Amino acid sequence: MTKRSEGFDKDETVAGVEERVQARFPDAEPEMVHEEAVVAVDKYAEAPVKDFVDIIAEREARAAVEESLAADS
């Protein structure tokens, strides 16, 4: 198994996740989207293989934001 940590930039990954989730939920508060992106990326930042951190983190952040918005409705 290849362990790749080079090329993984946590801040860049958070920004990408945040941007995509915000685009998906334009009515969501930017602070909430940022927080969920940080939580999701942090969860996997120390994973030995980081190839899919952005995809997994985006799915988790998107689900958390969607759940929060549904609860507010």
Secondary structure, DSSP 8 states (H G I E B T S, - for coil): -----TT--HHHHHHHHHHHHHHH-TTS-HHHHHHHHHHHHHHHTT-S--TTHHHHHHHHHHHHHHHHHHHH-
